[in-house]
Amino acid sequence: ILDRIVFIINEHKDDFLDYIVYLVYRFFEFLFFIFPKILLKTILHFIAYLGYLFAKKHNRISKANLDLSFGETKTEEEKKRINKSSLLKIVYNLYEFITLQRATLDEMEQKVIVENEAYIVKLLEENKRVITISGHYGCWEFSLPYFAMKYNPLTIISRKLNNRYINDVFMKARHRQNLEMCEKDGAAKCMVKSLRRGRVVALTIDQSINSKQSVDVNFFGHRASQVDSPVRLASKLDAVILPLFTLREGFEKHKIIFKEPIKVKQNMTEEEIKKLSQKLSDVLEEQVRKKPEDWFWQHRRWKLYYPEIYKK
């Protein structure tokens, strides 16, 4: 009997470990909902502090990005402050990734102010196809479900979580929040179908990418790769590109800013696609310069053309 039990455990070891992780997740979810907010905030700040102390690799990546972006226009102390603040925003995002699974629109409304809301309202009233663009900036885990429940069903590119138990939890929450996910494989067809069905498609443009779906742009004065799918999709389907950013104004305090919609002509040439992609990059850079501590500096944004800066 013992041998049989050992055999079963070995046979289903990965699934068993996934379930243990799921139980741990549920435990922390429970704690997040019963702890007083002031205690939660203290705990999250402590986690961010530990991250700063021990995440040496990510600190180096952040420092390399800040040096490349700002050079000597910011002091070492300013760069250190930006890195610490950025790490805290990441911890806040992880916290909200868990707690927002159960949040209602009314609860979210109490935590956010919206600037230039008329832009999105007008586009939807005119039945325009809309592609929102942003980056890993501020509180992106908040903006996705809020937008989908407040304004219009939303489609994003994502992938299933490796843990099937936790993935099931998130999939049910996403469905309740009017969020639909496209797998990276076949994402183009999925996004086209979504736009034709009246859904808004949300894309991030600040990841380094080396593929046929990318163009070179100037970002913070340096060459970088960027997805061109927002422009190509908008040109093909007569859609409008709407930049939006969700700023972190404090613990569970958010500010969503809609930028002026960008109209896209149909049947654009490759040169026109590249030029408009640069404009999107400029919009993102302008926002990051205004409030750099909200951006995710810990990813290798320039790894395609400046890999040496991450090897130091």
C-alpha positions as CSV (number, residue, x, y, z in Angstrom):
1,I,0.0,0.0,0.0
2,L,2.8,2.4,0.9
3,D,4.5,1.7,-2.4
4,R,1.3,2.4,-4.2
5,I,0.9,5.7,-2.4
6,V,4.5,6.7,-3.2
7,F,3.9,5.8,-6.9
8,I,0.7,7.9,-7.0
9,I,2.5,10.9,-5.4
10,N,5.4,10.6,-7.9
11,E,3.0,10.2,-10.8
12,H,1.1,13.4,-9.9
13,K,4.0,15.3,-8.2
14,D,3.7,18.4,-10.4
15,D,0.0,18.6,-9.9
16,F,0.3,18.1,-6.2
17,L,2.9,20.9,-5.9
18,D,0.6,23.2,-8.0
19,Y,-2.2,22.5,-5.5
20,I,0.0,23.3,-2.6
21,V,1.0,26.6,-4.2
22,Y,-2.8,27.3,-4.9
23,L,-3.5,26.7,-1.2
24,V,-0.7,29.1,-0.2
25,Y,-2.2,31.7,-2.7
26,R,-5.6,31.3,-1.1
27,F,-4.1,31.7,2.4
28,F,-2.5,35.0,1.4
29,E,-5.7,36.1,-0.3
30,F,-7.5,35.5,2.9
31,L,-5.0,37.5,4.9
32,F,-5.2,40.4,2.5
33,F,-8.9,40.7,3.1
34,I,-8.8,40.4,6.9
35,F,-5.7,42.5,7.7
36,P,-6.2,46.2,8.4
37,K,-5.2,48.4,5.5
38,I,-2.5,50.2,7.5
39,L,-0.9,46.9,8.4
40,L,-1.1,45.6,4.8
41,K,0.6,48.8,3.6
42,T,3.4,48.3,6.1
43,I,3.9,44.7,5.0
44,L,4.0,45.6,1.3
45,H,6.6,48.3,2.0
46,F,8.7,45.8,3.9
47,I,8.4,43.3,1.0
48,A,9.6,46.0,-1.4
49,Y,12.4,46.9,0.9
50,L,13.5,43.2,1.0
51,G,13.3,43.2,-2.8
52,Y,15.6,46.1,-3.0
53,L,18.1,44.5,-0.7
54,F,18.1,41.0,-2.3
55,A,17.0,41.5,-5.9
56,K,20.5,42.4,-7.0
57,K,20.0,41.4,-10.7
58,H,16.9,43.6,-11.1
59,N,18.6,46.5,-9.3
60,R,21.4,46.3,-11.9
61,I,19.0,46.2,-14.8
62,S,17.1,49.2,-13.4
63,K,20.4,51.1,-12.8
64,A,21.5,50.3,-16.4
65,N,18.2,51.6,-17.8
66,L,18.2,54.7,-15.7
67,D,21.8,55.5,-16.7
68,L,21.0,55.0,-20.4
69,S,17.9,57.1,-20.2
70,F,19.0,60.0,-18.0
71,G,22.8,59.9,-18.0
72,E,24.1,62.6,-15.7
73,T,20.9,64.6,-15.8
74,K,19.8,62.8,-12.6
75,T,22.0,62.1,-9.6
76,E,22.8,58.7,-8.3
77,E,20.5,59.4,-5.3
78,E,17.6,60.3,-7.7
79,K,18.1,57.1,-9.6
80,K,18.2,55.0,-6.5
81,R,15.0,56.7,-5.3
82,I,13.3,56.0,-8.6
83,N,14.3,52.3,-8.5
84,K,13.1,51.9,-4.9
85,S,9.8,53.6,-5.8
86,S,9.4,51.4,-8.9
87,L,9.9,48.3,-6.9
88,L,7.2,49.3,-4.4
89,K,4.8,49.9,-7.3
90,I,5.5,46.4,-8.6
91,V,4.7,45.0,-5.1
92,Y,1.5,47.0,-5.1
93,N,0.6,45.6,-8.5
94,L,1.1,42.0,-7.3
95,Y,-1.1,42.8,-4.3
96,E,-3.8,44.2,-6.6
97,F,-3.4,41.2,-8.9
98,I,-4.8,39.1,-6.1
99,T,-7.3,41.4,-4.4
100,L,-9.0,42.8,-7.6
101,Q,-10.2,39.3,-8.5
102,R,-13.2,39.9,-6.3
103,A,-13.5,43.7,-6.6
104,T,-16.8,45.3,-7.8
105,L,-17.0,48.3,-10.0
106,D,-18.4,50.4,-7.1
107,E,-15.4,49.4,-5.0
108,M,-13.0,50.4,-7.7
109,E,-14.7,53.7,-8.3
110,Q,-13.8,54.7,-4.8
111,K,-10.1,54.3,-5.5
112,V,-9.7,56.2,-8.8
113,I,-10.1,59.5,-10.5
114,V,-10.3,59.8,-14.3
115,E,-8.9,62.6,-16.4
116,N,-10.1,63.3,-20.0
117,E,-12.8,60.6,-19.7
118,A,-14.7,62.4,-22.5
119,Y,-12.2,60.9,-25.0
120,I,-13.2,57.3,-24.5
121,V,-16.9,58.1,-24.0
122,K,-17.1,60.0,-27.3
123,L,-15.3,57.2,-29.2
124,L,-17.7,54.6,-27.9
125,E,-20.7,56.7,-28.5
126,E,-19.6,57.0,-32.1
127,N,-19.1,53.2,-32.3
128,K,-15.5,53.6,-33.2
129,R,-13.2,50.6,-33.0
130,V,-10.6,51.4,-30.3
131,I,-7.1,50.1,-29.5
132,T,-5.7,51.4,-26.2
133,I,-1.9,51.6,-25.8
134,S,0.1,51.9,-22.7
135,G,3.2,50.4,-21.0
136,H,4.1,48.6,-17.8
137,Y,3.4,51.8,-16.0
138,G,1.7,52.7,-12.7
139,C,-1.0,50.4,-11.7
140,W,-1.8,48.4,-14.8
141,E,-3.4,45.6,-12.8
142,F,-6.1,48.1,-11.8
143,S,-6.7,49.7,-15.1
144,L,-7.6,46.6,-17.1
145,P,-10.6,45.3,-15.0
146,Y,-11.7,48.9,-14.3
147,F,-11.8,49.8,-17.9
148,A,-13.5,46.6,-18.9
149,M,-16.3,46.9,-16.3
150,K,-16.7,50.7,-16.6
151,Y,-16.5,51.4,-20.3
152,N,-16.4,48.4,-22.7
153,P,-15.4,44.7,-22.8
154,L,-11.7,44.5,-23.2
155,T,-9.3,42.1,-24.9
156,I,-5.7,41.7,-23.9
157,I,-2.8,39.5,-24.9
158,S,-1.7,37.2,-22.2
159,R,-0.9,33.5,-21.5
160,K,-2.3,30.9,-19.2
161,L,-0.6,30.6,-15.8
162,N,1.4,27.4,-15.4
163,N,-0.6,26.6,-12.2
164,R,-4.0,25.4,-13.5
165,Y,-5.7,25.9,-10.1
166,I,-4.7,29.5,-9.9
167,N,-5.3,30.0,-13.6
168,D,-8.9,28.8,-13.1
169,V,-9.4,31.4,-10.4
170,F,-8.1,34.2,-12.7
171,M,-10.1,33.0,-15.7
172,K,-13.3,33.1,-13.8
173,A,-12.5,36.6,-12.5
174,R,-11.5,37.8,-15.9
175,H,-14.8,36.6,-17.4
176,R,-16.7,38.4,-14.6
177,Q,-14.7,41.6,-15.3
178,N,-15.5,41.6,-19.1
179,L,-11.9,40.7,-19.8
180,E,-10.9,38.3,-22.6
181,M,-7.4,37.0,-23.2
182,C,-5.7,36.2,-26.5
183,E,-2.8,33.7,-26.4
184,K,0.4,35.0,-27.9
185,D,0.2,32.3,-30.6
186,G,-2.6,33.4,-32.9
187,A,-2.9,36.8,-31.1
188,A,-3.3,38.7,-34.4
189,K,-6.4,36.8,-35.5
190,C,-7.8,37.0,-32.0
191,M,-7.5,40.7,-31.9
192,V,-9.0,41.2,-35.3
193,K,-12.0,39.2,-34.2
194,S,-12.3,41.1,-31.0
195,L,-12.3,44.5,-32.7
196,R,-14.9,43.3,-35.2
197,R,-17.1,42.2,-32.3
198,G,-17.0,45.6,-30.7
199,R,-14.5,44.9,-28.0
200,V,-11.6,47.3,-27.2
201,V,-8.1,45.8,-27.6
202,A,-5.5,46.8,-25.0
203,L,-1.8,46.6,-25.9
204,T,1.5,47.5,-24.2
205,I,4.3,48.8,-26.3
206,D,7.3,48.9,-24.0
207,Q,8.7,45.4,-24.3
208,S,11.8,44.6,-26.4
209,I,10.8,42.4,-29.3
210,N,12.7,40.9,-32.2
211,S,10.2,39.7,-34.8
212,K,8.5,40.7,-38.0
213,Q,5.9,42.5,-35.9
214,S,8.3,45.1,-34.6
215,V,9.8,48.4,-35.8
216,D,12.8,50.4,-34.5
217,V,12.0,53.5,-32.6
218,N,13.9,56.1,-30.7
219,F,13.1,55.8,-27.0
220,F,14.9,58.1,-24.5
221,G,17.4,59.0,-27.3
222,H,18.4,55.3,-28.0
223,R,17.4,52.7,-30.5
224,A,14.8,50.3,-29.3
225,S,12.4,47.7,-30.8
226,Q,8.6,48.1,-30.4
227,V,5.6,46.2,-31.5
228,D,3.9,47.7,-34.6
229,S,0.6,45.8,-34.1
230,P,-1.4,48.8,-32.7
231,V,-0.7,50.7,-35.9
232,R,-1.2,47.8,-38.3
233,L,-4.4,46.7,-36.6
234,A,-5.8,50.3,-36.6
235,S,-4.9,50.8,-40.2
236,K,-6.4,47.6,-41.3
237,L,-9.7,47.9,-39.3
238,D,-10.2,51.6,-39.3
239,A,-9.7,51.9,-35.6
240,V,-8.6,54.7,-33.3
241,I,-5.6,54.5,-31.0
242,L,-6.2,55.8,-27.5
243,P,-3.2,56.2,-25.2
244,L,-4.0,55.8,-21.5
245,F,-1.9,55.7,-18.4
246,T,-2.9,54.7,-14.8
247,L,-0.8,56.6,-12.3
248,R,-0.1,55.4,-8.8
249,E,-1.2,58.2,-6.4
250,G,-0.6,56.1,-3.2
251,F,-1.7,52.9,-1.7
252,E,-5.0,51.9,-3.4
253,K,-5.2,55.4,-5.0
254,H,-5.1,55.6,-8.7
255,K,-5.5,58.2,-11.5
256,I,-6.3,57.2,-15.1
257,I,-5.3,59.6,-17.8
258,F,-6.7,59.3,-21.3
259,K,-4.5,61.1,-23.9
260,E,-5.8,62.6,-27.1
261,P,-7.0,59.9,-29.5
262,I,-4.8,59.2,-32.5
263,K,-6.6,58.7,-35.8
264,V,-5.0,56.2,-38.2
265,K,-5.4,56.3,-42.0
266,Q,-6.1,53.0,-43.8
267,N,-3.7,51.2,-46.0
268,M,-0.6,52.8,-44.5
269,T,2.8,52.3,-46.1
270,E,5.7,50.7,-44.1
271,E,7.3,54.2,-43.6
272,E,4.0,55.6,-42.3
273,I,3.6,52.7,-39.9
274,K,7.1,53.3,-38.6
275,K,6.5,57.0,-38.2
276,L,3.2,56.6,-36.3
277,S,4.9,53.9,-34.1
278,Q,7.5,56.5,-33.2
279,K,4.7,58.8,-32.2
280,L,3.3,56.2,-29.8
281,S,6.8,55.7,-28.4
282,D,7.0,59.5,-27.9
283,V,3.7,59.6,-26.0
284,L,5.0,56.8,-23.6
285,E,8.4,58.5,-23.1
286,E,6.7,61.8,-22.3
287,Q,4.7,60.2,-19.6
288,V,7.6,58.3,-18.1
289,R,9.7,61.5,-18.0
290,K,6.9,63.2,-16.1
291,K,6.7,60.5,-13.4
292,P,9.6,58.0,-13.9
293,E,9.0,56.2,-10.6
294,D,5.8,54.6,-12.0
295,W,7.6,52.8,-14.8
296,F,8.8,49.2,-14.7
297,W,12.6,49.9,-14.9
298,Q,13.5,46.4,-14.0
299,H,12.9,44.9,-17.4
300,R,15.6,44.9,-20.2
301,R,13.9,47.4,-22.5
302,W,17.0,47.9,-24.7
303,K,18.4,44.3,-24.7
304,L,18.1,44.0,-28.5
305,Y,20.5,46.8,-29.3
306,Y,22.4,47.4,-26.1
307,P,22.8,44.0,-24.5
308,E,26.2,44.9,-23.0
309,I,24.6,47.3,-20.5
310,Y,22.9,44.4,-18.7
311,K,26.1,42.3,-18.4
312,K,27.9,44.6,-16.0
